[in-house]
Amino acid sequence: MKTSKLRIDYHFHPNLPKNNQRALKKCRYWWEKLKENNIQCLIITEHSYKNPRRAFELMDKARPKGFFCFPGMEYITKEGIDIIVFSDTPKIYGLDELKPFRLKYNDLVDFVLSKKNLFAFVTHPYILGTTSVIRNLNRKDYTKAVNLLGAVEISNSVYDNLEIIMKKIPFNIIFKQKLENIKKTRDLPKSDYPKDIKFLAAGSDATYTQELGNCFEIDLPKKEVPSNIFQYVAKNKGKGRVSVKEKKLNLLLLLQTASTVFNEFLIKVILRIKGV
């Protein structure tokens, strides 16, 4: 694919069915929709408790020529905090330290920094619920992590659909603080950026194709896509821009995503009970 820009979705959940044939069919459909949204590059960030290796392998198998995907996961720490870890090699999936709930948040950051081929970014720091580093730990730990990693998710569009409803009266009054956090999730204040930026990330956090569109756009030096694409992903120095797709209210999608979030919550509860 000839282009002067690279559009990267740093936060993406294939959400594949268990049957391999159906899963591969869904992967091909994902790539069709990604092409429609002019997104050429993905980090596959399935949750660490939902077989991220399989998600990457099947997405990579279905990947069309001229597109790129890299192995990763949305890791869940011992405290229950989400943070995205990725690499340029599938060997990431063989690391015992990256099994769910294995490391505490600060230990995970140290582990990533100790490995040459591992990268991570502080993920949706203002997200609602319990997986935010700011809410689960504190701002001091957030500041420490974001500056050590030099990377943060500056835009996550997981709440684009919900925000349309919450901006309406009386929800904008009742849920004023939650709405503020939703806005910060979509557009992180620059005061929360790392002091020394290694890379900035933006993603759709999509589990359904209708959620695709938001990404990080980087200018490439030539019209031909260079061979070292991963360097632009992991070391963009913040030289790029967030690309936002305007979305309309979709109540069915809202119900679907709520169901997925609840199912993932149950998986985490069961794993905790089992002591995984």
Phi, psi and chi 1 to 4 in degrees:
 res  aa     phi    psi   chi1   chi2   chi3   chi4
   1 MET       -  124.8  174.9 -178.9  -70.3      -
   2 LYS   -88.6  128.0  -68.3 -175.8  178.8 -178.1
   3 THR  -159.5  154.9  177.6      -      -      -
   4 SER  -103.0    2.2   58.9      -      -      -
   5 LYS  -133.2  149.0  -60.7 -177.9 -173.2  -58.2
   6 LEU  -116.0  121.2 -180.0   68.3      -      -
   7 ARG  -108.5  118.7  -72.6  163.0   57.2   85.1
   8 ILE  -118.0  129.1  -49.1  161.6      -      -
   9 ASP   -99.5  107.6 -169.3  -24.3      -      -
  10 TYR   -81.1   -7.7  -81.0   82.9      -      -
  11 HIS  -142.9  101.0 -166.0  154.6      -      -
  12 PHE  -146.6  131.7  169.1   78.0      -      -
  13 HIS  -116.6  108.3  -59.6  -84.4      -      -
  14 PRO   -60.6  -30.8  -25.1   35.3      -      -
  15 ASN    53.8   56.6 -165.0   28.4      -      -
  16 LEU   -86.0  147.6  -59.7  176.9      -      -
  17 PRO   -69.0  163.4   23.2  -31.4      -      -
  18 LYS   -71.8  -32.8  -68.3 -178.1  179.4  179.9
  19 ASN   -70.5  124.8  178.3  -86.0      -      -
  20 ASN   -63.4  -38.2  -80.4  -12.6      -      -
  21 GLN   -65.5  -44.7 -171.3  173.2   -2.4      -
  22 ARG   -67.0  -36.7  -72.0  176.5   54.8 -139.6
  23 ALA   -64.7  -42.4      -      -      -      -
  24 LEU   -66.1  -37.3 -165.3   56.7      -      -
  25 LYS   -62.3  -41.1 -177.7  178.4  178.8 -179.7
  26 LYS   -66.5  -37.1 -174.4  174.0 -177.2  179.5
  27 CYS   -60.3  -43.7  -70.8      -      -      -
  28 ARG   -62.2  -37.6  -65.9 -169.9 -176.6  102.5
  29 TYR   -67.0  -40.0 -175.2   64.6      -      -
  30 TRP   -56.4  -47.4  -88.4  119.3      -      -
  31 TRP   -64.5  -35.2  -75.3  113.7      -      -
  32 GLU   -60.7  -45.0  -72.3  176.3   15.0      -
  33 LYS   -71.0  -34.6  -67.4  -59.9  178.4 -178.7
  34 LEU   -64.0  -40.2  -74.2  156.4      -      -
  35 LYS   -62.4  -40.6 -174.7  175.6 -178.9  179.4
  36 GLU   -61.8  -32.6  -72.3  178.3   14.3      -
  37 ASN   -90.9    5.3  -76.3  -84.3      -      -
  38 ASN    57.9   41.1 -165.3   26.3      -      -
  39 ILE  -109.2  117.6  -65.2  171.3      -      -
  40 GLN   -99.9  -12.0  -51.9  100.3  -24.3      -
  41 CYS  -139.5  138.1 -174.4      -      -      -
  42 LEU  -131.5  146.8  -71.9  174.9      -      -
  43 ILE  -104.1  124.3  -60.7  178.3      -      -
  44 ILE   -82.7  108.3  -50.8  -60.4      -      -
  45 THR  -120.0   47.8   60.0      -      -      -
  46 GLU   -61.2  151.2 -167.9   55.2  -88.1      -
  47 HIS   -57.9  145.3  -68.3  -75.9      -      -
  48 SER   -65.2  -16.5   56.2      -      -      -
  49 TYR   -99.7    9.2   50.3   83.4      -      -
  50 LYS  -125.1   37.8  -70.1 -179.3   68.6  176.2
  51 ASN    56.1   65.8 -160.0  -16.9      -      -
  52 PRO   -63.8  -28.8   23.3  -33.8      -      -
  53 ARG   -60.3  -47.9  179.6 -164.1  -68.0  -89.6
  54 ARG   -62.0  -41.6  175.4  175.2  179.3  -97.6
  55 ALA   -60.0  -44.5      -      -      -      -
  56 PHE   -65.8  -48.1  167.4   73.6      -      -
  57 GLU   -60.1  -41.1  -71.2  176.5  -12.3      -
  58 LEU   -73.7  -39.7  -70.9  174.3      -      -
  59 MET   -64.0  -38.4  -77.2  -64.8  -66.2      -
  60 ASP   -69.1  -36.9 -168.2   46.1      -      -
  61 LYS   -64.3  -36.6 -175.2  176.3 -178.8  178.8
  62 ALA   -87.8   -3.8      -      -      -      -
  63 ARG   -64.1  127.1  176.6  172.4   54.5   87.4
  64 PRO   -74.4  160.3  -10.6   25.3      -      -
  65 LYS   -62.9  137.5 -175.7  178.4  179.1 -179.6
  66 GLY    91.9   -0.9      -      -      -      -
  67 PHE  -114.8  163.6  -70.5   78.0      -      -
  68 PHE  -137.0  143.9  -52.4   88.0      -      -
  69 CYS  -145.3  147.2   64.4      -      -      -
  70 PHE  -125.9  148.5  -63.4  103.0      -      -
  71 PRO   -75.5  136.3   26.2  -32.6      -      -
  72 GLY  -164.1 -169.0      -      -      -      -
  73 MET  -164.5  156.9   66.7 -178.3   72.9      -
  74 GLU   -95.1   97.4 -171.7  163.9   15.1      -
  75 TYR   -75.7  143.7 -179.5   76.2      -      -
  76 ILE  -113.7  124.2 -172.3  162.2      -      -
  77 THR   -80.9  174.6   70.0      -      -      -
  78 LYS   -58.8  -30.6 -170.6  171.5  -73.8 -171.2
  79 GLU   -82.2   -9.2  -55.8   96.8  -25.7      -
  80 GLY    92.2   24.1      -      -      -      -
  81 ILE   -99.8  138.4  -55.9  169.3      -      -
  82 ASP   -85.0  139.8  -72.2  -24.6      -      -
  83 ILE  -154.2  133.0  180.0  168.2      -      -
  84 ILE   -86.3  130.1  -74.6  177.3      -      -
  85 VAL  -122.6  137.2 -175.3      -      -      -
  86 PHE  -147.9  173.6   65.0   98.6      -      -
  87 SER  -156.2  174.6 -179.6      -      -      -
  88 ASP   -98.8    6.0   59.8  -10.5      -      -
  89 THR  -137.6  140.0  169.0      -      -      -
  90 PRO   -65.0   -6.7  -20.2   31.9      -      -
  91 LYS   -59.4  -16.9  -69.7  179.5 -179.4  179.4
  92 ILE   -54.7  -31.9 -176.3  176.3      -      -
  93 TYR   -78.5   -7.8  -61.4  119.9      -      -
  94 GLY   -97.3    3.8      -      -      -      -
  95 LEU   -85.0  117.5  -63.1  171.3      -      -
  96 ASP   -59.7  -32.8  -74.5  -20.2      -      -
  97 GLU   -63.0  -21.3  -69.2   86.4   -9.3      -
  98 LEU   -97.5   14.9  -65.0 -176.8      -      -
  99 LYS   -73.2  145.2  -69.4  180.0  179.0  178.4
 100 PRO   -56.2  139.1   15.0  -27.1      -      -
 101 PHE    67.9   13.3  -55.9  109.5      -      -
 102 ARG   -76.3  -44.2 -178.3   63.1   57.8   91.9
 103 LEU  -114.3  150.7  -63.5  177.3      -      -
 104 LYS   -74.2  161.7  -70.8 -175.0  177.1 -179.2
 105 TYR   -56.1  -52.7 -168.3   86.4      -      -
 106 ASN   -65.3  -33.2  -69.6  -37.9      -      -
 107 ASP   -69.1  -35.3  -67.1  -24.1      -      -
 108 LEU   -63.6  -43.8 -177.8  -81.8      -      -
 109 VAL   -59.0  -46.7  170.8      -      -      -
 110 ASP   -61.5  -39.9  -69.7  -20.5      -      -
 111 PHE   -63.3  -45.2  176.4   70.2      -      -
 112 VAL   -59.8  -43.7  167.8      -      -      -
 113 LEU   -67.2  -21.3  -66.9  172.3      -      -
 114 SER   -84.1   -9.1   72.9      -      -      -
 115 LYS  -112.3  131.2  -60.3  -65.3 -178.5 -179.6
 116 LYS   -64.0  -38.6 -177.6 -180.0  178.5 -179.9
 117 ASN  -101.4   16.1  -69.1  -35.4      -      -
 118 LEU  -110.8  141.8  -80.0 -171.8      -      -
 119 PHE  -136.5  152.8  -59.7   84.2      -      -
 120 ALA  -152.0  157.2      -      -      -      -
 121 PHE  -138.0  145.6   57.2   86.1      -      -
 122 VAL   -61.1  125.2  177.2      -      -      -
 123 THR  -104.0  133.6  -50.6      -      -      -
 124 HIS    23.1   70.2   45.6   49.5      -      -
 125 PRO   -61.0  -22.4   17.6  -29.7      -      -
 126 TYR  -107.2   14.2  -72.1   97.9      -      -
 127 ILE   -60.8  147.6 -161.6  167.3      -      -
 128 LEU   -70.3  158.2  -53.5 -179.3      -      -
 129 GLY    95.8 -156.3      -      -      -      -
 130 THR  -107.8    1.7   60.8      -      -      -
 131 THR   -94.3    4.2   63.1      -      -      -
 132 SER   -80.5  135.3  156.2      -      -      -
 133 VAL   -66.2  -36.3   59.3      -      -      -
 134 ILE   -66.8  -43.1  -68.4  175.9      -      -
 135 ARG   -76.4  -38.2 -173.6  169.9  -68.4  104.7
 136 ASN   -80.0  -38.0 -161.2  -53.6      -      -
 137 LEU  -107.6 -103.0  -66.2  177.7      -      -
 138 ASN  -167.1  173.6   51.9   56.3      -      -
 139 ARG   -65.7  -32.3  176.7  159.3  -71.7  -80.9
 140 LYS   -60.4  -45.1 -178.3  179.5  178.2 -179.5
 141 ASP   -67.0  -36.1  -75.4  -62.3      -      -
 142 TYR   -60.1  -51.2  166.0   77.2      -      -
 143 THR   -60.6  -41.4  -58.1      -      -      -
 144 LYS   -62.1  -48.4  176.7 -176.6  176.4 -177.8
 145 ALA   -65.2  -45.1      -      -      -      -
 146 VAL   -66.1  -33.3   80.0      -      -      -
 147 ASN   -80.5  -32.5  -74.7  -37.0      -      -
 148 LEU   -67.7  -45.3  -77.5  172.3      -      -
 149 LEU   -77.4  -28.2  -66.5  171.4      -      -
 150 GLY    67.2   25.4      -      -      -      -
 151 ALA  -151.9  143.0      -      -      -      -
 152 VAL  -155.3  153.9   65.2      -      -      -
 153 GLU   -83.4  108.6 -174.5  173.0   36.7      -
 154 ILE   -89.4  -10.5   61.8  171.0      -      -
 155 SER  -154.5  126.8 -176.9      -      -      -
 156 ASN  -135.8  125.3  179.1  -55.0      -      -
 157 SER   -99.9   22.2   58.9      -      -      -
 158 VAL   -59.3  -27.7   67.2      -      -      -
 159 TYR  -102.5   11.6  -66.8  128.7      -      -
 160 ASP   -55.9  -42.0  -79.4    6.1      -      -
 161 ASN   -69.6  -47.3 -156.1   12.1      -      -
 162 LEU   -63.6  -37.6  179.3   62.1      -      -
 163 GLU   -61.4  -33.1 -173.7 -179.6   10.4      -
 164 ILE   -58.4  -39.9  -63.9  170.4      -      -
 165 ILE   -74.9  -45.0  -64.9  175.7      -      -
 166 MET   -69.5  -17.5  -68.5 -170.7   68.2      -
 167 LYS   -78.9   -9.3  -73.5  169.0   71.6  174.1
 168 LYS   -88.3  150.4  -61.8 -178.3 -177.5  -62.9
 169 ILE   -69.5  137.3  -62.5  173.7      -      -
 170 PRO   -94.2    3.1   36.9  -36.2      -      -
 171 PHE   -61.6  -34.3  -58.6  113.5      -      -
 172 ASN   -66.9  -20.5   61.5  -18.6      -      -
 173 ILE   -91.1  -46.2  -60.5  171.9      -      -
 174 ILE   -63.3  -41.3  -61.7  171.5      -      -
 175 PHE  -112.5   42.2  -59.5  110.6      -      -
 176 LYS   -56.4  -48.0 -177.0  178.4  179.1 -179.2
 177 GLN   -67.7  -40.1 -174.2   55.9   54.9      -
 178 LYS   -63.7  -38.1  -68.6 -173.7 -176.8  -60.9
 179 LEU   -65.6  -36.9 -171.8   56.9      -      -
 180 GLU   -63.0  -41.1  -76.8  -61.1  -48.1      -
 181 ASN   -69.1  -33.7  -74.1  -28.6      -      -
 182 ILE   -63.3  -43.2  -74.2  173.9      -      -
 183 LYS   -63.7  -39.7  -70.1  177.1  179.6  177.3
 184 LYS   -70.1  -28.1  -71.4  179.3  179.4  179.5
 185 THR   -69.0  -39.6  -61.4      -      -      -
 186 ARG   -75.8  -32.9 -172.1 -168.1   65.5 -112.3
 187 ASP  -143.4   90.0 -173.7   12.6      -      -
 188 LEU   -65.3  131.4 -172.5   72.9      -      -
 189 PRO   -59.0  141.2  -22.6   32.7      -      -
 190 LYS   -62.7  -22.7  -75.8 -171.8  169.0   55.7
 191 SER   -66.5  -15.2   57.3      -      -      -
 192 ASP   -98.1    4.8  -71.9  -39.6      -      -
 193 TYR   -74.5  158.8  -76.1   24.4      -      -
 194 PRO   -64.5  152.3  -16.4   28.2      -      -
 195 LYS   -65.6  -42.2  -69.9 -179.9  179.9  178.0
 196 ASP  -120.5  103.1 -177.3   16.4      -      -
 197 ILE   -80.1  121.6  -63.2  172.5      -      -
 198 LYS   -88.6  -45.3  -67.0  179.3 -177.7  176.4
 199 PHE  -161.8  154.1   69.2   92.5      -      -
 200 LEU  -112.6  148.1  -62.3  178.1      -      -
 201 ALA  -125.4  148.8      -      -      -      -
 202 ALA  -145.7  143.7      -      -      -      -
 203 GLY  -157.6  169.4      -      -      -      -
 204 SER   -85.1  -26.2   63.5      -      -      -
 205 ASP    58.1   30.3 -153.2  -13.6      -      -
 206 ALA   -73.4  138.7      -      -      -      -
 207 THR  -118.9   -9.1   52.4      -      -      -
 208 TYR  -132.7  147.9  -63.4   91.8      -      -
 209 THR   -61.7  -28.2   55.8      -      -      -
 210 GLN   -65.8  -16.5  -57.8   95.6  -47.3      -
 211 GLU   -88.8   -7.0  -62.5  172.7  -62.4      -
 212 LEU   -68.2  158.7  -71.3  171.5      -      -
 213 GLY   137.2  -43.6      -      -      -      -
 214 ASN   -77.5  136.7  -69.2   28.0      -      -
 215 CYS  -163.0  179.0   60.8      -      -      -
 216 PHE  -109.1  127.9 -165.0   73.5      -      -
 217 GLU  -109.5  127.7 -174.0  176.5  -87.0      -
 218 ILE  -120.8  136.9  -63.6  171.2      -      -
 219 ASP   -79.5  131.6  -67.0  -37.9      -      -
 220 LEU   -96.3  151.3  -64.1  174.9      -      -
 221 PRO   -71.8  -21.3   24.3  -33.6      -      -
 222 LYS  -134.6  163.3  -60.7  177.6 -178.2  178.4
 223 LYS   -69.1  -32.2  -71.2 -174.2  178.1 -179.7
 224 GLU   -78.1  134.0  -66.0  -73.1  -15.2      -
 225 VAL   -66.5  123.9  174.3      -      -      -
 226 PRO   -70.3  163.6   25.0  -32.9      -      -
 227 SER   -76.7  -23.4   58.3      -      -      -
 228 ASN   -96.5   52.4   60.4  -24.2      -      -
 229 ILE   -56.9  -38.1  -76.6  -64.9      -      -
 230 PHE   -59.5  -31.9 -171.2   76.9      -      -
 231 GLN   -62.8  -34.1  -64.1  -60.0  -49.3      -
 232 TYR   -73.0  -28.2  -70.3   88.9      -      -
 233 VAL   -75.7  -47.8  174.8      -      -      -
 234 ALA   -93.9   -9.5      -      -      -      -
 235 LYS  -142.8   48.9  -59.9  177.4 -178.0  179.2
 236 ASN   -79.2   -7.9   65.2   48.7      -      -
 237 LYS    57.8   17.9  -60.4  -68.7 -175.9 -178.5
 238 GLY    78.7    7.4      -      -      -      -
 239 LYS   -86.3   87.0  -65.0  178.3 -179.8  178.4
 240 GLY   176.2 -164.3      -      -      -      -
 241 ARG  -150.7  154.0   65.8 -156.2   66.0   85.3
 242 VAL   -80.5  131.6  175.2      -      -      -
 243 SER  -107.6  123.3  179.2      -      -      -
 244 VAL  -113.4  132.4  175.8      -      -      -
 245 LYS   -99.2  126.4  179.8 -179.2  179.0 -178.8
 246 GLU   -68.8  131.4 -162.1   67.4   32.5      -
 247 LYS  -122.7  153.8  -60.8 -177.1 -179.2   75.8
 248 LYS  -106.1  157.3  -64.6 -179.4 -179.9  179.5
 249 LEU   -60.8  131.7  178.3   62.8      -      -
 250 ASN  -134.5   97.8 -173.6  -31.6      -      -
 251 LEU   -66.8  -35.8  -69.2  175.2      -      -
 252 LEU   -64.0  -42.9  175.8   58.6      -      -
 253 LEU   -62.1  -38.7  178.6   61.2      -      -
 254 LEU   -60.6  -41.8 -159.7   59.9      -      -
 255 LEU   -68.6  -40.0  -68.6  172.4      -      -
 256 GLN   -63.4  -46.1  -72.1  174.7  -39.2      -
 257 THR   -67.2  -36.2   52.4      -      -      -
 258 ALA   -62.9  -40.2      -      -      -      -
 259 SER   -64.9  -42.4  174.1      -      -      -
 260 THR   -63.6  -44.8  -61.0      -      -      -
 261 VAL   -61.0  -40.9  168.8      -      -      -
 262 PHE   -66.3  -42.0 -178.7   68.3      -      -
 263 ASN   -62.5  -40.3  -73.7  -25.0      -      -
 264 GLU   -66.2  -36.4  -69.8  171.7   -8.7      -
 265 PHE   -60.3  -43.4  169.3   76.0      -      -
 266 LEU   -64.7  -40.5  -69.8  179.1      -      -
 267 ILE   -58.9  -44.9  -68.0  171.5      -      -
 268 LYS   -64.3  -40.0  -72.0 -173.2  -76.5 -172.7
 269 VAL   -63.0  -44.5  169.1      -      -      -
 270 ILE   -63.7  -42.9  -68.6  168.9      -      -
 271 LEU   -63.8  -38.3  -71.9  174.1      -      -
 272 ARG   -64.8  -41.4  -74.1 -127.7 -172.7 -131.1
 273 ILE   -63.1  -40.3  -68.6  172.5      -      -
 274 LYS   -73.6  -14.3  -70.9 -177.8  177.1  179.4
 275 GLY    79.1   27.1      -      -      -      -
 276 VAL   -70.0      -  173.3      -      -      -
